[in-house]
Amino acid sequence: MLIGLILAAGASTRMGRTKALLPIGAETFVVHLARAFLAADIDDLVVVAGPAERLAVESALVDAGITARVVENPRRDEGQLSSLHVGLGLADRPGVEGVVVGLVDVPLVSTATIRAVVDAHHRTHAPLVRPAVGNRHGHPVLFARAVFEELRHADPALGAKAVVRAHDRDLVDVPVDDEGACIDIDTPADYARLIGSASGT
């Protein structure tokens, strides 16, 4: 069993409004990304949201007919790793092989890319699997159960990157042709470019 984790608890200080609820076409970032995860046959989906946004995120998913467990991170000021810990606490149970971690500010990753990451894990049983577009590494990243304790004890200043670096020799990069796996929407300018691209302007 693989659990999808969407990390959506950031304060969105650079964007100025909650990224999870930004419109992308007829949907929001979190709904768009959740649909991609579930279409990739992820067994269960957990969304980690901030205290102020949890109810709105949950409502957006329910209104879209998406089944996901939404959990609040009361310590989001401690950084992204704290959200991963909260999600891992809810996701980790007997029978879970790993977690597939996506970021709500990387909302354009395709279902095909998520499937490719999952398939690579099933083939290789690698401790970490991530998509690669050329020489760029994207999201989501699959962390196998073998590294759960490393994630739990990682240096908060370095976050999950420390675990990724520790497994540089045994992780698997999956080549994909998916720019969406690498497009990070953090600022109003990033969002304006995204909307302009979607409208063809």
C-alpha positions in Angstrom: 0.0 0.0 0.0 1.3 3.4 -0.9 -0.1 6.6 0.7 -0.1 10.0 -1.1 0.9 12.9 1.1 0.1 16.4 -0.2 1.9 19.1 1.9 -0.3 22.2 1.9 0.4 23.8 5.3 2.8 26.6 4.2 1.8 30.1 5.3 2.1 31.3 1.6 3.8 34.5 2.8 5.4 35.2 -0.6 2.2 34.5 -2.5 0.0 36.6 -0.1 -2.9 34.1 -0.1 -3.3 30.4 0.4 -1.7 28.5 -2.4 -3.8 25.4 -1.9 -6.9 27.4 -2.8 -5.6 29.3 -5.8 -7.7 28.7 -8.9 -6.2 26.7 -11.8 -8.8 26.4 -14.5 -12.0 25.4 -12.9 -10.3 23.8 -9.9 -7.9 24.8 -7.1 -4.3 23.8 -6.7 -5.1 21.2 -4.0 -8.0 19.7 -5.9 -6.1 19.5 -9.1 -3.1 17.8 -7.4 -5.4 15.5 -5.4 -7.1 14.3 -8.6 -3.8 13.5 -10.2 -2.7 11.4 -7.2 -5.9 9.5 -7.0 -6.0 8.9 -10.8 -2.5 7.3 -10.4 -4.1 4.6 -8.2 -2.6 5.8 -4.9 -4.3 3.7 -2.2 -5.0 6.5 0.2 -4.5 10.3 0.3 -3.6 12.6 3.2 -3.5 16.3 2.9 -1.6 18.4 5.5 -3.0 21.9 5.9 -2.3 24.9 8.1 -4.6 25.6 11.1 -6.3 28.6 9.5 -6.9 26.9 6.2 -7.7 23.3 7.1 -11.5 23.7 7.0 -11.4 25.6 3.7 -9.1 23.0 2.2 -11.3 20.1 3.4 -14.4 21.8 2.0 -12.7 22.3 -1.4 -11.9 18.6 -1.6 -15.4 17.5 -0.4 -17.1 19.8 -2.8 -15.0 18.3 -5.6 -16.0 14.8 -4.6 -12.5 13.8 -3.5 -11.9 11.4 -0.7 -8.9 12.5 1.3 -8.0 12.7 5.0 -7.1 16.3 5.9 -4.9 16.9 8.9 -3.8 20.1 10.5 -0.1 21.0 11.2 -0.2 23.3 14.2 3.6 23.7 14.0 4.0 24.8 10.4 6.3 27.7 11.4 8.9 24.9 12.1 9.1 24.3 8.3 8.1 21.8 5.7 9.6 18.8 7.6 7.0 19.4 10.4 4.2 18.9 7.8 5.9 15.7 6.6 6.0 14.4 10.1 2.3 15.2 10.7 1.4 13.4 7.5 3.6 10.5 8.2 2.0 10.1 11.6 -1.4 9.7 10.0 -0.2 7.6 7.0 2.1 5.1 8.7 0.3 2.0 9.6 0.8 -1.8 9.0 0.9 -2.7 5.4 2.1 0.7 4.2 5.1 0.3 1.9 5.8 4.0 1.5 4.5 7.5 1.0 4.4 9.6 -2.2 5.0 13.2 -1.2 3.8 16.0 -3.3 3.9 19.8 -2.7 0.8 21.9 -3.3 2.9 24.6 -4.9 3.9 22.0 -7.5 0.4 21.5 -8.7 0.9 20.6 -12.4 2.6 17.3 -12.1 0.8 14.7 -14.3 -0.9 11.5 -13.3 1.5 9.7 -15.7 4.5 11.0 -13.7 3.1 9.9 -10.4 2.4 6.5 -11.9 5.9 6.3 -13.2 7.3 7.0 -9.8 5.0 4.3 -8.2 5.9 1.8 -11.0 9.6 2.4 -10.5 9.2 1.7 -6.7 7.4 -1.6 -7.4 10.2 -2.6 -9.9 13.2 -1.6 -7.8 12.1 -1.4 -4.2 14.4 1.6 -3.9 14.3 3.6 -0.7 13.6 6.8 -2.7 12.2 7.4 -6.1 11.7 10.8 -7.8 11.0 12.1 -11.3 13.7 13.7 -13.3 13.2 16.1 -16.2 16.7 16.2 -17.8 19.1 17.1 -15.0 16.3 18.6 -12.8 14.7 16.6 -10.0 11.0 17.1 -9.5 8.0 16.0 -7.4 6.5 13.9 -6.1 9.1 12.0 -4.2 8.4 8.4 -2.9 9.9 7.5 0.4 9.8 3.8 1.2 9.2 2.6 4.7 12.9 1.8 5.1 13.6 5.5 5.5 10.6 6.6 7.7 12.7 6.7 10.8 15.4 8.7 9.0 12.7 11.2 8.1 11.4 11.4 11.7 14.9 12.1 13.0 16.1 14.4 10.1 17.6 17.8 10.9 14.7 20.3 10.7 17.1 22.9 9.2 17.8 20.5 6.3 14.5 18.8 6.1 13.9 15.7 3.9 16.7 16.8 1.6 19.2 15.4 4.1 17.5 12.0 3.7 17.6 12.3 -0.1 21.3 13.2 0.0 22.1 10.3 2.3 20.6 7.9 -0.3 22.2 9.5 -3.3 23.7 6.1 -4.4 20.6 4.0 -4.0 17.7 6.3 -5.0 16.1 6.0 -8.4 15.5 8.9 -10.8 12.7 8.3 -13.2 13.1 10.1 -16.5 9.9 11.9 -17.4 8.8 14.4 -20.0 6.7 16.5 -17.6 7.6 20.1 -16.9 4.8 20.2 -14.4 6.9 18.0 -12.1 9.4 20.9 -11.7 7.2 24.0 -11.8 7.1 25.6 -8.4 4.5 28.3 -7.9 5.6 30.5 -5.0 5.0 34.1 -5.9 2.3 36.3 -7.5 4.6 36.5 -10.6 4.8 32.7 -10.8 1.1 32.5 -10.6 0.6 35.2 -13.2 2.8 33.3 -15.6 0.9 30.1 -14.9 -2.5 31.7 -15.6 -1.1 33.5 -18.7 0.3 30.2 -20.0 -3.0 28.4 -19.4 -5.0 31.1 -21.2 -2.5 31.2 -24.1 -1.3 34.8 -23.5 
